Amino acid sequence: MSQSHHAPTVTPALVTQKAVRRLPRWALILFCAAYILPGLFGRDPWKNEDIASFGHMWSVALGQASWLHPNVGGVLPTSGGVLPYWLGSASIMLFNGWLDPALAARIPFALLLTAVLALTWYTTFHLARTDAAQPLPLAFGGEAAPVDYARAVADGALLALIASLGLLQLGHETTPELLQLTGSALFLYSLAAAQTRPWPARAATLASLPIMAASGSPSVALLLGLTGWVICGRSRHQEMRQHLPWVLGAWVMALILATALTQLDLPGWSWRVGARFALKDMIGLVIWFTWPTLPLAALTVWHWRRQTMRRHIAVPLLSAVVGFAASLTMGANDRALLQALPALAVLAAFALPILQRSLGAALDWFSVFFFTICAAAIWLIYVAMHTGMPAKTAANVAKLVPGYQVQYSTLALVLGIAGTVAWLGLVRWRTARHSHALWKSLVLPAGGVALCWLLFLTLWLPVLDQARSYRLLLSRVQAVAPASECIHAPGASVALLTGLEYFGGYQVDGRPLGYNAGSLLLNTGRQCNIMVLRMSPHQPGPEMIGWTKVAQVNQRTRNSESVAIYRRRGSGAH
């Protein structure tokens, strides 16, 4: 049965052709570039997950670990599958001698973030073209053309995803979660496009769930597959019912792949359920992580409540529910909640045709005040770091990052000024005229997020590197342990092990201690004369039999982790 006979009686959307004015493509591309590129160049891998994932990739690229068993210093990854590490390793090898390994590893993940943005746009575009999603016809004509309407709603979804605070940092890391997110976005797209673009949708389906399974998220992949079963099985459209076998095929492929990886002692099935958390932690996470998409998504579900089983609502709604359920069962895990963001952005976009002018104005003014204050604070601290004025602000920075070194960059300053001028122009455009475009209410939230991210990763980049990179810590370690030394770091995190190798140039082993009459031997048989123990802030290193403590160093940040450095007694100094 066609949905077109029922849509006019239940759809809440009333949209004129004037309201679906196209967002200029150059402006949309500029938004995406300002969001994706900052953080790609000129920074170190940051602790903890970012540098840990990079360590596995780098180790494989150097030939220190096998492709089937990525590891750093003998420590295997606890999650993440193997596919993300293969992706980063291949990129490091491809650009070997041309680019810094950390930059080379980030390139494919920047492309994955670009793909997530594009897939969210196309998902919304195809869903908005369905009969049930179309706005009501107007009595005297002038209603929005279907394609123009779909494009305007899709523009809104892309802006909503850029404005999502939860994607900001996690979307710019070289971690398996970004590949998992890409697989989830692919599956979302496949269900949206199955009716009008069957073959691309089938290819996306077959790739999506196995990608998630090979990236450390097989359980979420199977849950998403179940939502696909429900949507395709209950659809009135023959094309959607014909898509069901492809969903089943992808589901089976993901199941087999996760089981095979587990049998090979690789990260496959990994159950991370049952972690304790306070309800207020989950509520707090959801509020900031999903802003501003969740309130708009809730508005969509309420106003389109008669159509919750129609595809333009059911597809993103069920996908978002899977993301929330995964986060909840994993102890309010923010990385699990990441999967829900594209779906929430799609739902938020369908709130735009029914958004009251007062709510849109409130969102605009909140964005203007919040992000303008945020940008002003970034500039104030930047000036204080370079000039010492205001003195109180400079003193506060010194407390947070003791002994930080100011590094001036003309390029960073120019980019920061350009971004700020663009923001002021955007605010003036939005507040000086009354725009009828559907996407107008999400321009300022998306622009504000892009501006603050740009300022953080240009004006503050040197200080952020000093605070979040292991480079400074390792420079202190090198003062007492030259790079020629072999280091054993039992119980150290993969992040610290990677820092020792990448920034210090050491050969490391992070496997447990093996004592033999007070001697420490690596599993390779090589005896290390230096041992490093990771300590909590302000915790002194313990006395070790047969070892002399030579130093304990920490990062410049207040309350940061520290490491105690020991030398084997009788080994001498080099």
Salt bridges, closest charged atoms under 4 A:
ASP44 OD1 - ARG471 NH2 2.76
GLU49 OE1 - ARG335 NH2 3.51
ASP50 OD2 - ARG43 NH1 3.11
ASP148 OD1 - ARG151 NH1 3.22
ASP155 OD2 - ARG25 NH2 2.80
GLU173 OE1 - ARG335 NH2 2.98
GLU177 OE1 - ARG335 NH1 3.46
ASP364 OD2 - ARG430 NH2 2.66
GLU485 OE2 - ARG567 NH2 3.16
ASP509 OD1 - HIS488 ND1 3.90
ASP509 OD2 - ARG511 NH2 2.52
GLU561 OE2 - LYS47 NZ 3.46
GLU561 OE1 - ARG534 NE 2.82
